[in-house]
């Protein structure tokens, strides 16, 4: 008998992008069931290519704001004839809604975020570190509690998007290798020093078969991206020029994305693109390594030089003496890795 599953995940862009491979795998393995994703309106394009997945845009500014808004959200969702609830967010807001569904007799499950394991991984002492369970596995466990076993080890990705004339007028036709670079992150401790990133870009552009696209957002970031571009003809600043859906289409056509531990890494990975990530205060062992990427695509700061690393799960903690941890990643290491994977 087919079931209608409600999936909750709001939060940051990268967190929402990390649900996509799990839901895609579910859709392929359980085509008889239907999913409705509850998330912020901006993230709707993430789910458009997944069969049997509908999107419900939460309105946190008006209709679904506050406790009364959550009651309204529950009643709005109940009209959809939901059978089971997978809470992949597991915060106060989603707990309220899933509890209301549980009280109405529906089966519910929530993702265990592994806070204890992550706290152990990031304690400020010299330590031996080991990988914690990935967020993809944790979301899979949530579906397991609801009676659905999901296999994530043989992913299928959508075909590369056809680029519109509007995008091609900015990018030019696809020739050679296209590299995306997303040099920013929410927290400073996750951002590769800009002078070193400039060295990476300056070295890559000397190869005429590489075209580089710079991603970011907001006036301050765009200003810095234009500085990175300098007078390089084969470097194009994408930020601020195209809509979000067009940006996803472009990313799907990249040969490789270079990113911090940030949302762009997870977007590229969910689209089946090779992703090389740079890690400062954070570490892929915390469970946020981009989906289906080899371990050696994660370039981490030097733990011999900075033995307390990782010092933070999300990058929001500052540790004295660790401000320059990412300088231990040499530009040549990044350049050589990109060239190796593209040649």
Protein Blocks (a to p, Z undefined) as FASTA:
>chain_A
ZZddddddehjfklmmmmmmmmmmmmmmmmmbccdddddfklmmmmmmpghiacddddfk
lmmgcjklmmmmmmmmmmnopabdcdfkopaklmmmmmmmmmnopacddddehlmmmmmm
mpccdddddddddfklmmmmmmmmnopacdfklccddddddddfklmmmnopaehjdddd
dfbdfblklpccfklmmmmmmmmmmpmkbccddddedjklmmmmmmmnmmafkbccfehp
acfklmmmmmmmpmbdcddddfklmmmmmnopacddddfkbcfklopacehiafklpccd
dfklmmmbcfbfnopaccehilmmmmmpcfklmmmmmmmmmZZ
